[in-house]
């Protein structure tokens, strides 16, 4: 198909639910376009018998539909070739998600529309929110209806214009009740099922959110195309910057309060990962703060940037944030004089973004830099010993060769000693060696010897250079050793955290397993997770009161009974503490331990949620069963009871002279109603016996040509709609005669109920190996394959959300009785349309007890 140089424009009317008027709106737009002088044709419009919609078609040119035959019926579809040959300016095409009849050029109508757009023709179309692919599963959960006809979201998002056709749930239900959407005979079922108020409200919210996302995308694209970097305050977005420090929770809560003051404001937390600087991040603190952000309804993000203020502002502008929350600097005043700091620098560059500097206890206290030795204590001692002993030893060694060696050679040897001391002991032993070595060189090797004076200025220069070089080399060696140790420590921490992450991903996040992993990782004697008792008072000494705490889980040796008795305790939140015994941990180990503690708390919460869900599930199922039973029984038991009661009261009325015919009819009505009531009660009792496992089953050899006629007779007036094809040559089956008869009656009555008028139900049987299959086939609407198992759920019918159309026990009871007799009951599609229930029973073996 030829592609036009200029692609047509697509306009979509998105309906929040069926019946809101999207087709009506599309036709109105078509008429307005025609009045403006544009060439408009109707490609495909489905009026669904609505008079006001059909009236809008008058005066519009309609392209004839392409007629296709399928399964003995003729269907009209959009004629894409005819529309393109007609070449109008605008074409109206209804139902974008429609599936075409086999034999069409394309499988879906949105593909037809794409072909028309490619030909340079503008298209105005319609689609409902429930037909969008991304919300298909959500719609199924809300309405219980599977939408087979869907359209990819990208197809609709590419539309040049999307207009939401919206209506409140109450207004739409009134439209239905007035017959403006469906024929009167379908209104009650629609209002009670798909068009319930809750469903419509949920669908409306889905539509509004989807369109809002589309508008947000359009705004971002417009700003990007026009190079607009400044913030447009279309919606409040509050960004809070986190470092993992102790002030983080204060900042998050303050930002959440700022966002809460503006309804609909978004809360976003961001952490800048940098190679150096205060934003390096505390993993445990960040984990806790991330959980807090998400619990407050916000989202957590992490970005990489060497320039922290620029990274923060780039992120804020990228998400179109209006406010940025930062913590006041924890640096001391002298450090702030040397550098403005992240907060001041961010404010200077913020532009239209409001920056909130939040004070906190850590800022008032200031941050004292921690001094951490790069080398172990043993190496530092060895360095000092080498420095103190090495200088006199080297001097004594070189003294006999004083006349042979020159001063530069002696300086180089002392420099080698200084470098060796720096490699072993670090900076201060090396500087001591450099200074001491210069004094030794001055006294023993520089003329005049034996005095701290230097005759030759060049020798003075050589000694000064020696001291400077020695100090520089020792500082560089110490710095390299420090960085090596830090890298090794960071690598070890990363490996530990990676192990922890893998531990969780493998599903091993049980609390005892995490505690054991913590104990082994840090070489501890015992690790205990403690929880403060709710009734315990928070007194100053409650940390050392065992009665105020209870042990949630522990591993290793004797557990800690309260935080005050442990070597190291990590406070997770107001109620949980991880207590470790065995050794004191340094600050770096404690940081990683806090990450383990945070993950243990998450695992504990997950376990408790799973336990609560497990406890709630039976209650929910029982409540669901009870609610469904009450709703169903209130209808199906009351109906025959009311009929029988009315018939009996009529007969008991002595003021009316009933004829024999009328009296017989009333008696038949009462008898039929009581028989129906008896069957319903029997079904309920049998279902309860099945679920309790106390149903008595006695199998014996039985011939189908005996049991099937009895089941057909039990149907009463419905027996005339049954056609049987049971061969007398079939072998006997092993079954309980009474239960099998009940199963067949339920299957046949269900098939008759859903068969169209004039189409009888066919019952057939055939042998397959050591089994006999009994098929009950109807020509009704059938059910989708994905819903086969749902028809066997008790107290509901497929598509009946309120259960007012019957108890719905027939198929559930039939499967239960069949399986109790050792058989199977499965549904299948009837060729040509309809449902076939396949009942399979084993062949009876003579001489062997069944």
N, C-alpha and C positions, 0 to 999 in steps of 0.2 A: 504494500500500500504506500503510495507516495506521501511524503511528509512535507507539510507546508513550511515555508521559510519562517513564518511567524506562527508560533503555537497559540492556540486558543486559550482563553481565560476561563477558569473554573470557579463557579460560585456555589457554595454548599449551604443548604438550610439544614442545620443539625437539630433534630428533635430530642427533647428530654425524655419523651415517652411516646408510644403510638397514640395518635388522636389529638396531639397538641395543635395541629394545623400547619405542618410544614409543607404539605402538598398545596394547601390553600395559599400559603405565603408565596410559594414558587409560581403559581399561576397568576397571582396578583402582580408579581414582578414581571412576568412575561407580558401581561397586558400593559403595564406601564412602559416597558421597553418598546412595544409596538406603537403606543401613542407618541413616543419620542421619535418615531420614524425608523426604527430598526426592524429588520426582517426577522421575524420570530416564528418558529414552528414548534409543534409538540411532537417530540420523538416517541415518548412513552409516558403516559400518566394513568395511574390506577385510582379511580374515584371511590372505590369500595361502596358504591351505591349511595354516596352522600350527595344530596340534591344541590346544596350550595356550592360544593366543589365542582360538580358537573356543570353548573351554570356558568362557571368561569371559563369553560372550554368553548363556549359559544363565541364565534367570531375568530377563533384562532385556527390556523391551518394545522391539520393533524397528518403526519406522515403515516401511511398505512403500515400496520404491523406485519411482520414476517410470520406466517402461519406454519407451525411445525407439528407433526404427529408424534405422539409418544404414548406407548402402552394403550393404544386404542382411543386416545383422546387427542384433541387438537388444541394447541396453545398458541397464543400470540406473543411474539417477542419483538424487541427493538430491532428495526431494520437498519443496521449501521450503514450498509452500502447505499441504501436509498437516501438516508440523511446526508451523507457526504456528496452524493450526486446532486441533491437539491441545493447544497451549499448555502444555507441561510447564515445570517450573522449570529443568531442565537438559537439554541435548541434546548427544549425543556425535557429532562429525563428523570423520571421518578425512580425511587428505590435503588440507590447506588449499590447496595450490598446484595442485590437479587442474584440468584443462581439461574443461569439460562438453561433452557430445555436442551437435552442432548441433540446434537445436530447443528447447534449454533456455531458461529465463527469463534466466539470466545466462551470460556466457562462461566465467567462472572460479568455482571453488567458494568462494574467499574473498569474492566478491560475494554468494553465497548466504548465507554466514555473517553478513555485514553486515546483510542483510535480517532475519535471525532475531534478531540483537542489537537492531536497531531496534524489533522487536516486543516487547522487554522480556524475552527469554528468554536465560538464561545458556548459553554454548557452551564446550565443552571440545574442542580440536582438536589436530592434530599437523602438523608440517612438518619437513623435513630442512634442514640448513644449506645444502646445495647448491642449494636452490630459492629462496633469498633473492636478490633482484635485484642487490644491491650486490656480492655475491661470485660472481656468475655467471661473469664472465670469469676470475676466479682459479681457480674450480673447473675450468673448461675447460682452463686451462694445466696444472693439477695432474694431472687424470685423463684428459684428452684426449677427454672426452665433453661434448657440448653439451647443456645442460639447457634444453629448450624450455618446460617448465612452471615458471614463476617467480611469486613473490608479492612485491609491493612491501614493502620493509623497514618502511615506515611502518605498514602494516597489522599487522605482528607487534609493532612497538614500542608500538602503542596498546593492546596486551593488558594487562589488569590484572595478570596473573601469567604469567611465563614460567619454565618449569622445564626445565633441560637434562637430557636423557637421554643419559648418557655411558657409554662402555665402552672399555677399552684395545684397541689394534689386535690384540694377540695373542688376547685373549678373544673378540673378534668373529670373527676367522678360525677359532677353534676352534668357535664356534657354527655357522659355515658348514660346516666340515668334518663336524660331527655331523649335518648335515641339518636344523638347526633354523630355517633361514632360507629356503633354496631347495631344490627337489627335487634328488635325488642327481645327475641327469644334467647339472645346471647348476652344480654346486659347483666343479668343476675350472676351468671357464671364468671363473667369478666370482672365484675366488682368484687366478687368473693375470692378470686384467685390472683391473677397477674396485676390487676388494678387496685389492689389494696393500698390504703393510704401510706403505710410504711414503705412499700415497694416504690411508690411514685416519688416519695420524698427522697429516698436513697438514690434513685435514678436521676432526679433533678440535681442533687448535689454532685453526682458523678459528671453530669454534663457541664455544670458551672465550673468545676475544677478543671475539666479537660480544656474548656474554652479559655479559662484563665491562663493555663499553661501555654496555650497557643499564642495568646496575646503577649505573654511574657517573652516568648521566643521572638515574636515579631519586633518587640521593643528592643531586645538585645541586638537583633540583626540590624535594625535601623541605626542604633547607636554605633555599631561597629562599622557599617557602611559609610556613615557620615563622620567618623572619627571623633565621636563625642565621648570624652573621657570623664567629664564632670558628672556628679551624681544627679539623677533625676528622682526626686522624692515621690515616686508614684506609690510606693509602699514602704513602710518603715522596716528597715532591717538593721538589727543591732549585732555588731561583731565584738566579741570579747577576746582579747589576746591572752594566752596562757603560756606559762613557762614550766609548769609542773611544781612551782614553788608553793610554800605554805599559804600564800595569800590567794591562791587560785580559787578556792571555794567562795571566798568573800567576793571576788570579782564576778564569778558566775552568777551568784545570787543577786548582786547589784544589777548586772546586765539583764537578768530575767525580770526584775522589778521594772526596769526601764521599758523593756519590751511589753510587759503586761499593761502598762499605762496606755498603750496604743493598741486597740483591738485589731487583731490580725497581724501584728508585727512578728517578724521572724527573728529567732535567736540563733546565731552562728558562733561557734568557738573555733579559734585558729591557733595553731602552734607552729612557730617558725623554727625549723631545724637548721642550725648553723654549725659550722666547724668550730667556732669559738664564741665567746660572749656569754651573757647571762641567759640566753635562750637555748642553751644546750639541751635542757630538759631533764626532768626527773621522771623515769618511766613509771614508777609506782604512783607518784603524784598525778601525773597525766592520766593514768588509768582511772584513778578515783574521780578526777575532775571530768573526764569524758563520761563516766557513768552518771555523774550529777547533771551534766548538760543534757544528756539524752532523757534522763528522768524528768527534766523540766520542759521537755518537748522541743529541745534544740538539736542542732546537728554539729558534729565535730569534724574539723578539717585540719590537714597538716600540709604545709608548704615548705619549700627549700629556698633559702636566700641568705647570702652573706651580709647584705645590707638589711638589717631587721626592719627599720622604719619603712624603707621602700617596699619590702616584701609584704608588710602588713597593709600598707595603703594600696598596693597593687591588688591584693586579695579583696580588700573592702570595695574598691572601685569595680573590680570584676563582678562582684555579686550585687552591685548597685546599693551598697550599704549607705545608711544615713547617719549612723552613730557608731563610734568606736570606743570601747571601754578598755583602759589600761590601768595597771597598778602603779602607784607612785614608786619612785626609784628606791631600791634598798641600799644603794651605795652611800658611802660617807661623803660629807661635804667637800672634803679635799678632792676626792675622785670626781665629783660633779663639777668642780672648778676646771679640772683638766679636760673634761669631756662633757658635752651637754646631756648625753644619755639618750636612751631610746624614746622616753616619753616626750622630752622637750623637742627632739628632732622630729618626731611624728607630728606633734602639734604644728611645728613650723611648716611642714609640707602638706598638711591635711586638706587644705583648700575648703571645699564646701562640706566636708564631713565633720560632724561635731565629735570632738574627742573629750571623753570624760576621764580625768585622772582621779582614781579612787585611792584614798589613803587607807592604810592598814597597819596592824601592830608591827609587822616586819619592817615596814618603812620607817616607823618611828624609832625602832630599836637599832636600825642600821644593820649592815651585813659585815661581819668580820671575816676577812679572808682567812681561809684555812691553809695552813702550811703543811704540806705532805712531803716527806723525804722521798727522793727518787730512788735511793738505794737502801738496802737492808742495813740493819744495825751492825751486823757482822762485818759487812763490807766497809762501813764507815770506820769502825774500830781498826780494821786491817789497814785502811788508808792512813789513819793517824800514826799507827805503829811504823808503817813504812816511811812516812814523812819524818818522824822524829829520829828513827834509827838510820834511815837512808842517807840523810845529809852528812852526818859525821863519818859514816862508813865510806861514802863516795869521796869525801874530802881526804880521808886517810889513804884511800887507794890512789888518788891522783897526786898527792903531795910529793912522792919520790920522783915523779915525772914532770915536776914544775918547770925544769929548764928545757925539757924536750917539747912539751905541748904548748901551743899558743893559747892566749886567752879566749879567742872564738871557739876553739875546740873544747876547752873546759866549760864554756857557757852551753855549748850544744849538749854535752854530757849531762849537765845539771837540768837542761830543758827536757832531756829524755826521762830523767827521774821525775820531773814535775808532771809530765804527760802520763807516766805510769801510775803515779799517785792519783791523778784525776780519774783515770780509767777505773781504778779500784775503789777509791774513797770518796770521790766527788769534789765539789768546788772548794770548800774551806780547807781540807787537808792540802789540796793542790796549791791554793793561794799561799798557805803557810809555807809550803815547800819552796814556792817561788821567792817569797820575801827572805826566808832563811837562807836559801841558796845564794841570793844576791849578796847577803852579808858574808857568807862563807867565801864567795868569790872575791869580795872586796878585801877581806882580812888575809886570806891565804894565797891568793893568786894575782892580786893587782898591786903593782908597785905604788908606794912603798909598802912592802909586805909587813904584816903585823900591826898595821894602823888603818883606821877607817877613813883614809884620805886617798884621793886619786890624783896622780900627777898628770896623766894624759886625758884630756877631755874626750877623746875617742873611746877610751875604756869606760868612762862614765856613761856615754851614750849607749854603748853596748850593754851595760848592766840595766839601764832603764828599759831598753827594748826587750831585754830578757824578761824582766818582770811583767811588762805589758803582754808580751806574747804568751808567757806562762799563764797569766791570769785569764787571757782570752781563750786559750786552748782548754784550760780547766773548766771555764764556764760553758764552752760549747760541748765538751764531753759530758758535763753534768746535765746540761739541757737535753742532749741526745739520750742519755740514760733515762732521764725523767720521761721524755716522750715515748721511749721504748716501753717503759713500764706502764705508762698510761694506755698505750696502744694494746699492750698485752692484756691489761685489765679490761679495757673496752671490748676486746675480742672475746675474752672469757665471759663477760657479762652478756654480750650478744649471743654467744653460744648457749648460755643458760636460758636466756629469754626465748631463743629459738627452740630449745628443747621443751620449754614450757608451752610454747605455742603448738608445737607438734603433739605434745601430750594432750592438749585440749582437742586438736583437730582429729586425733585418733579416737576420740570418744572416751578417754581415760580420765576425765575431769571429775571423778568422784572425790569427795573430800578426803577420805583416808589415803587414797592413792597420791593426791597432791601433797599431803602432809609427809608421806613417806619419801616422796621425791625431794621435798624440801630438806628433810633430815639428812638424807644421803648426800645431797649436793653441798651442804654447808658443814658436814661432819659433826652434827649435833647429837646429843644424847637422846633428847625427846623434843617433840614439837606438838603443841596442844592448841586447839582452837577453843577459846573461851567466849562465853556469851553472858553478859550481865543479866541477872534475873530481873524481870519487869518490876517486881515488888521491892527490889533492893533500893535503899535510899542512896543518893549520890553524895556521900559525905566525903570529907577530905581524905579519910583513911580507907575508903571502900576499895581502893586498888589492892590493899593487902588483906582484905577480908574474904576468906574462902567462901563464906556463906552468901556473899553477894554475887558469886559467879557459878556457872555450871559448865561442865565440860561437854562440848559438842562432839568433838572427835580428837583422838590423840594417836600417836605412834611412838615407838621406841621405848625408853625406860619409864621411870615413874613420872607421871604427868604433873605439870604445874596446876595448882588448884586456884591460883589467882595471879594477876600480872605482877604483883610485887615480889613474888617468890621466884621469878624466872631470871635468867641471865640477860636475855634480850626480849623485849616485848614490843610488838608493832601494833599500834592502834589502827584498826581498819575503819571503824565508824563509831558511833556513840555506844554501841552495844557489843561489838565484836573486837577481840584482841587475839593476836597470834603470839603465844608465849613459847620461847625456845630456851632450852637449858643445854649445857655442855661446854660452852665457851662464850666469851664476849666477842661480838662481831664489830669490825671496824665500819667506818661510815660507808665505804664503797659496798661492802657485803650487805650492809643493812638496806641500802638502796635497792639492790636486787631482791632482797628478802621481802621488801614491801611490795614488789611486783608479784611475788609468789602469794603473799597474803591477800592482795586484792583479787587475784584469780581464785584463791580458795573461797573468798567471800562470795564471788559470783557463782562458783560451783555449788556452794551451800544454798544460795537462793534458788538456783535451778532445781536442785534436789527437792527442796521444799515445795516449789511450784509444781513439780511433777507429782509429788505425793498428794498435794491438794487437788490437782487435776484428776489423779487416780481415784481419790475419795469422792470427788464431785461427779465423776463420770457415771457411776451406777445410779446416784441420786438423780442426775439429769435424765438418764435413760428412763428411770422409773417415773419421774415427773412427766417426761414426754409421753410415756406409755399411758399414764393415768389421764393426762389431759386429752390425749387422742381418744382414749376409751370413753371418757365422759362425753366428749363432743359427738362421737359416733353413736354411742348407746342412746344418748338423749334423742337422737333422730330415729335410728333404725328400730329400736325397741319400742319407742313410743308410738310410731306410726301403726304397726299391726295391733298394738294394744288399744290405741284409740279407735281403730276400725272395728275391732271385736266388741269393744265397749259400746260403741254407737249402735251396732247391730243388735246386741243383747238388750240395750235400753229401749230400742224401737220395738222389739218383740214384747218386752215387758209392759209397754204402754197400752193399757186396756182401753184407752179412749180412741184408739184407731182400729178399725176393722180390717185386718190384713187378709188379702186373698191368699190362697194356697201357693200361688206362684211367687208373690212377694215374700211370703214367709219362708219359702224354700231359698230364695235369693239371699235373704238376710242370714239364714242359717249357713248357707255356703260361704258368705262373706266372713262370718264369725269363725267358721271352721278353717277357712283358708288363712285368715289372719293369725289364729292361734297356732296353726301348723307352722307358719313362717316364724312366729315368735319362738316356738319350740325348737326350730332349726337354729335360730340365732343363739338361743341359750345353750344348746348342745355344742355349737361351734365354740362359744366362749369357754365352756367347761372343758372341752377337749383341748383347746389351746392352752389353758392353764395347766392341764395335766401334762401336756407335752413339755411345757417350759419347766415344770416341776420334776419331769422324768418318771411319772407314776402312771402313764397311760398303759393299760393292759392290751397287749397285742397277741392274738392267737392265729398263726398262719397255718393254712392247710391248702391242699390242692383244690383248685377251683377253675371251672371252665368259663372263658370270657363270654360265650354265647348264652350263659345263664345270668351272669352278673350285669352285663351291659343293658339288656332289656329291662331289668328291674330298676336300674338307675334312670333310664329314660322315663319309666312310668312315674318315678318319684317327682319328675319335673312338673306334673300336672298339666295345665294348659300350654306350657312351653314345649311339650313333647312333640307337637306337630312341626316344630322347626328343627328337628334333629333327623339327619340321614345317617343310617348305620351301614357299615360294610365289614361285618365280622365273619370270618370264615370258620366253619365248624371243624375244619381240619387243624386249627391251631392247637398246640399242646396246652395242658393245664399249667397254670402259674401258681406260685406259692404266695398267698396273700391272706389277709384277714377279710372275709367276705363283707362284713358290715363296714369296716373302715374303707375298703376299696370302693364300695358303693357310694360312701360319703364323698370320696375323692372325685369320682366320676360325676356325681351330681353337681359338686361345686364347679368343676371345670366346664361342664356343659352349660350350666346356668350363666356362668360368667361369659362364655362365648356367645350365647344367645343375646345377652344384654348389649353387647357391643357390635353385633352384626347388623348391617343395614336391612331395612324392610325388604322382604322378598328373597333374601339370601340365607339359605339354611346352613346349619352347622354340620360338618361332616365328621363322623367318628369312624376311624379305621384302625385295624390292628395287623401286625405282621411280625414274623419271627426273624430274629437276627442272632445267630449263634445259639447261645444258651439263655437268651432273653427274648421277651416279647415286648414290642413297642406298641403302645396305644396312642394314637394321634387324635387330638380334638382341634379341628381347624375352623376358623371363622374368617369372614371377609370384612372385618371391621377396619378401623384406622391403624391398628397395629401399634407397636411401640418401638422406639429406636434401640439398636443393639446395646448402647451404653446404659440403658435403663432397665435391662432385663432383670437384674437382681433386685431392683427397687420394687418390682411388682409383688415380691414375696415378703415385703415388710408388713407386719400386722398393723391394723388400725389406720391404714391410709390407702388411697387409690392414686394411681399415677396421674398427676396433674391436679388432684383435689387437695388444695392446701388446707382447707378448713375441715375436711372429713365429714361434711354434711351430706355427702351423697352415698353414704353407706359405711358399715362397720369396716369393710375391707379385710375381713378375715379369711375369705374363701380360698385365695391362692396361698396365703401364708399357712393356713391349716392343712391345705392339700399337700404342700411340700413336706410339712412336718409329719403327717400321717404316712406319706409315701416312704420317706426315709426311715420311719419307725418299722415299716414292713420290709425293709431291705431293698427298696427300689429308688429310682431317681425321677425328678420332675424338672424339666428344663424348657424354656420358651424358644421358639424359632420363628422366622418369618414365613408366612404363607406365600407361596409363589403367586404373584399377581396382586399382592396386598393383603394384609391381615396378620393374624397371630395364630401360631400353632403351638399347643402345649403337648409335649412329648412325655408320656408316662411310660417308664421302662420298669418291668418286673421280671424277676428270675423265673425260669421254668421249674416246675415242681418235679422232684425226683421220687418216683414211687418206691416205697420200702424204706425211705430215709425220712425221719421226722423233719417236718418243715419248721 
